[in-house]
Amino acid sequence: MKRLTILLVTLVIFSLFFVSCYYDNAEALYPTLNTSCDTTNVTYSGTLVPILNDNCTGCHSGPNPSGSISLTSLAGLQVQASSGLLMNSLKGTGVPIMPPSGSLPPCKIEQFRIWIRIGMPD
């Protein structure tokens, strides 16, 4: 009888544990997982400038930008995109991998890829 009671209590505890996880929301648990990736109307000024400001222009701006690569203008970014260096660095298939602090989320990399594919609009 004692074994049966222990078994039942254990089953109740485990069932409560699993039921308590039932209503978890992935976006609430993992805010960095952005399930909505806006890839419509991707432009330099509207979409990419905020990404560049947050991740790139700290090093790639000013009078002596890192690697002599300035990413503070549309023309500067277009040069890197046209050469293929931009996407290789962002996807981690080139050297150096950028940004050095860690890779961009897949959505942001996809936005750069689409921007290049549609002709690099401002």
N, C-alpha and C positions, 0 to 999 in steps of 0.2 A: 504494500500500500504506500509506503514511504517513497519508493522508487517511482511509482505512478504519479504521485503528487509533485515530485521534483521534475519529472518529465513534462507534466502539464504546465507548471510554472515556467519552465524553460521555453516551451513552445509559445506560451502567451507573450513572454518578453520578446522573443524573436519576431513574432507576428506584429507586435506593436512597433518594433523598430522598422520593419519593412513598410508598414502602412504609413508611418510618419514621413517617409520619403516620397510618397506617392504624388503629392502636389508640388514638388519642387519645380522651379522654373529655371531653365538653363540660362536665360538672360540675367536673372537676378543672382544666380550662383556664380556665373562667369561673365562679368560685364565686358571683358575684353573680347568675348565672342560676339561679334556684331553680325547677326543673321541677315540684316538687310544691307546689301552693298549697292549703293547707287552708282550704276555705270551708265546712266543716261545723261546726255549732255555734258560730257567730261570736257572741261576746258582748262587752260593754263591758269587763268586768273581766278576762276570760280572754284576749281577742284584741287589743282596741284599746288598753288601758292601756299595755302595753309599747311599742307603736308611738308613742303619744302621748308617753310619757316619753323616748323616743329622739329624737323629731323636733319636738315641739310645745311641751311644757311649759317648756322653757328660756325661752321668750318669753311664752307664754300662761299665766302663773301668778303668784302673789304678789299683793301689794296693788295694784299698778298693771300689770296684764297688757297686753301689746301690743294695740293696737286696742280696748282695753276688752273683750277676748274671753278669758275664762278657760276652759281646757280641762282643768281638774283634777278635774272632777266629771262624773258622768253627766248631770245636769241641764244643765250648761253646754254639753256636747257635743250634747245633744239639741236645744237651742235653735238652734245653728248648723246642725245636720243638717236640722231642720224647715224652716228658712228657705231651704235650698238653697245657702247660702254655702259650707258645708263641702265638698260634692262639686265645686262650681265651682272652688274654690281648689285642691283636690287634683288635679283633672284638668287644671288649667291653662286653664280656660275662663273663669275669673273673675279679678277683680283684688282683692286681690293673689294671686299664685300662691304656694301654700304646699306644703312648707316652702321658705323663700327659698334655702336651701343647695342645693336641687336637688329634683327630683320624687321621690316615693315610687315604689318598684317597683310595676308593674302589679298584682301579687298583693295588696299591702297596700291599694291603692286599691279593688280588687274586694272585699276584706273589709269596708271601710267601706260600700261600696254595698250589699252583702248585709245588713249589720247594719241599715241604714236600711230596706231592703225588708221585713225580717222583723219590724219593729216596735221596733227599738232596745232589745233586752233587755240587762239588767245581766249 
